[in-house]
Amino acid sequence: MDTLSLDNGVARSRVLIALVATAAKLIELGEIEGRLARLEAAASERVAPVPVFQLADIPREEVRA
């Protein structure tokens, strides 16, 4: 609030620019965090594939199913 009461000048402009840049970065990080959470949720729902070297131990009937 002290910054807004200052006279228009270089110091006030720099502070306001820094505040806007910080706000933009926080919004960007929030969006990235949301996307990451959705990716992690989707990845946890997927079933891990059976490695090829383990297929030899599974009877053929189960592999085709």
LODOBA-588645 format. One line per field, with one value per residue (C-alpha): y, x, z. Coordinates in Angstrom, 2 decimals, padded with zeros to 5 digits, always signed. Each point is the difference from the previous one (the first is absolute). Layout:
Y	(Y	...)
X	(X	...)
Z	(Z	...)
END
This chain:
Y	(+000.00	+002.31	-000.44	+001.13	+003.22	+000.92	+002.59	-001.36	-000.69	-002.58	-001.61	-000.46	-001.34	-002.55	-001.24	-000.31	-001.85	-002.39	-000.63	-000.72	-002.31	-001.88	-000.36	-001.32	-002.54	-001.19	-000.47	-001.93	-002.24	-000.65	-001.07	-002.25	-001.55	-000.74	-001.58	-002.10	-001.22	-001.05	-001.81	-001.82	-001.03	-001.31	-001.86	-001.66	-001.34	-001.75	-003.64	-000.71	-002.16	-003.45	-000.01	-002.13	-002.29	-001.04	-001.03	-003.30	-001.01	+000.67	-002.76	+000.89	+000.09	+002.86	+001.98	+000.04	+001.12)
X	(+000.00	+002.93	+001.13	-003.33	+000.18	+003.42	+000.32	+000.17	+003.64	+002.61	-000.02	-003.77	+000.02	+002.69	-001.91	-003.25	+001.77	+001.56	-003.41	-001.62	+002.86	-000.28	-003.77	+000.41	+002.58	-002.29	-002.88	+002.27	+001.27	-003.56	-001.01	+003.05	-000.74	-003.57	+001.15	+002.57	-002.61	-002.28	+002.88	+000.95	-003.62	-000.27	+003.30	-001.04	-003.16	+001.94	+000.94	+003.69	+000.73	+001.47	+003.68	+000.73	+002.41	-002.82	-002.31	+001.87	-001.20	-003.69	-002.05	-000.95	-003.72	+000.52	+002.20	-002.71	-002.67)
Z	(+000.00	+000.66	-003.59	-001.40	+002.05	-001.47	-002.74	-003.51	-000.62	-000.81	+003.46	+000.01	-003.54	+000.86	+003.03	-001.95	-002.83	+002.52	+001.58	-003.35	-001.02	+003.30	-000.36	-003.55	+001.16	+002.82	-002.43	-002.38	+002.81	+001.16	-003.49	-000.31	+003.39	-001.09	-003.25	+001.85	+002.47	-002.87	-001.73	+003.21	+000.54	-003.56	+000.31	+003.25	-001.66	-002.76	+000.40	-000.44	-003.06	+000.49	-000.97	-003.07	+001.82	+002.37	-002.85	-000.38	+003.48	-000.77	-001.72	-003.60	+000.80	+002.48	-002.39	-002.70	+002.47)
END
